[in-house]
Amino acid sequence: MMEIFDQKAIELNKQGKKSEKQIKEIKQMMNPGMWMNVGLGFLVFGGIFSLIIGEGSGAMGFFSKLIAGVGLFAALMGFGKWNRRRKLLAESIQTADGTVSFKASEGDGIGSDYIAETGTGKRVSHFGMGGGAGLPPGKYRFYFLDSNGWILGADPYTSEEEMKNSVNGILAEAFGYDMDYLEISRKDASQGILKTAQGVPNISFFMESVPKTSSDDIDETITHTYFTIGGFKFEVTQRAVILDDFPHRVYYLGDKLQAIEIL
């Protein structure tokens, strides 16, 4: 779990410098290349098309203007990304102590997530951590860009064991059992009563149409979210509760999940 914390990069952040990886990630997220190429391509094509048809009128003239408009829009989007990237690369790194905690939304869990906040209540994003890895709950010193809240580095004050215990407690609550049952599942697995599988979770989705009860009902679909760990597949209602960059172990009987823990 501690492998996502790049201590060399953190040392650079303490000095107000960005690591090569962090610079690369900013450039990738703010890459203007596609927009610029598309924009210039449409503008060139629009110019050639206008020369062929002349001033034009009616549908052909409108089409020519449409091509030019799309090209101009794409070129402006590309310039905007280039300018944003330039500012982010030059922006100074901010430092603040804070916490990561899991905040569950009401109802079906949509909107639940592990939220990183500074001590002043500012929410910051885990962008840049291990290529976007979610941060486990705990206390941290964040190194971030103030303009968009991107975390470049996070120095944990919480031990790995405390992080794992926190995550396992969140998983237990989400799947409807307590921590005592997790310990029982471990013992049952050691005795061969339960089967286990482990690995980095792989996410998949299934769209299901909801049958209409009347002709006035609107067509609706339900998205089912599944994770597969070591060949065992199970459905989750709170997708964000699982930190899918980290390996997990599941305990199961038949096709039924009994417990899950982060490794």
LINSULPE-V577239 format. One record per backbone hydrogen bond with DSSP energy under -1.0 kcal/mol. CO is the residue of the C=O (numbers start at 1). NH is the residue of the N-H. If there is no record, write none. Layout:
# LINSULPE-V577239
co = {CO & CO}
nh = {NH & NH}
This chain:
# LINSULPE-V577239
co = {1 & 2 & 5 & 6 & 7 & 8 & 9 & 10 & 12 & 13 & 19 & 20 & 21 & 22 & 23 & 24 & 25 & 26 & 32 & 33 & 34 & 35 & 36 & 37 & 38 & 39 & 40 & 41 & 42 & 43 & 44 & 45 & 46 & 47 & 48 & 49 & 50 & 57 & 58 & 59 & 60 & 61 & 62 & 63 & 64 & 65 & 66 & 67 & 68 & 69 & 70 & 71 & 72 & 73 & 74 & 75 & 76 & 77 & 78 & 79 & 80 & 81 & 82 & 83 & 84 & 85 & 86 & 87 & 94 & 96 & 97 & 98 & 99 & 100 & 101 & 103 & 109 & 113 & 115 & 116 & 117 & 118 & 122 & 125 & 126 & 129 & 138 & 139 & 139 & 140 & 141 & 142 & 143 & 143 & 144 & 145 & 149 & 150 & 153 & 155 & 159 & 160 & 161 & 162 & 163 & 164 & 165 & 166 & 167 & 168 & 169 & 170 & 171 & 172 & 178 & 179 & 180 & 181 & 182 & 183 & 184 & 185 & 186 & 187 & 188 & 189 & 195 & 197 & 199 & 202 & 204 & 206 & 208 & 214 & 220 & 222 & 224 & 225 & 226 & 227 & 228 & 229 & 232 & 234 & 238 & 239 & 242 & 243 & 247 & 248 & 249 & 250 & 251 & 251 & 252 & 253 & 256 & 259 & 261}
nh = {4 & 5 & 7 & 10 & 11 & 12 & 13 & 14 & 17 & 16 & 23 & 24 & 25 & 26 & 27 & 28 & 29 & 30 & 36 & 37 & 38 & 39 & 40 & 41 & 42 & 43 & 44 & 45 & 46 & 47 & 48 & 49 & 50 & 51 & 52 & 53 & 54 & 61 & 62 & 63 & 64 & 65 & 66 & 67 & 68 & 69 & 70 & 71 & 72 & 73 & 74 & 75 & 76 & 77 & 78 & 79 & 80 & 81 & 82 & 83 & 84 & 85 & 86 & 87 & 88 & 89 & 90 & 91 & 144 & 142 & 119 & 140 & 117 & 138 & 115 & 113 & 112 & 103 & 101 & 124 & 99 & 121 & 118 & 151 & 129 & 133 & 100 & 157 & 158 & 98 & 155 & 96 & 152 & 153 & 94 & 149 & 125 & 145 & 143 & 141 & 163 & 164 & 165 & 166 & 167 & 168 & 169 & 170 & 171 & 172 & 173 & 174 & 175 & 177 & 182 & 183 & 184 & 185 & 186 & 187 & 188 & 189 & 190 & 191 & 193 & 192 & 252 & 250 & 248 & 228 & 226 & 224 & 222 & 217 & 210 & 208 & 206 & 236 & 204 & 234 & 202 & 232 & 229 & 227 & 241 & 242 & 244 & 246 & 263 & 199 & 261 & 197 & 258 & 259 & 195 & 256 & 253 & 251 & 249}
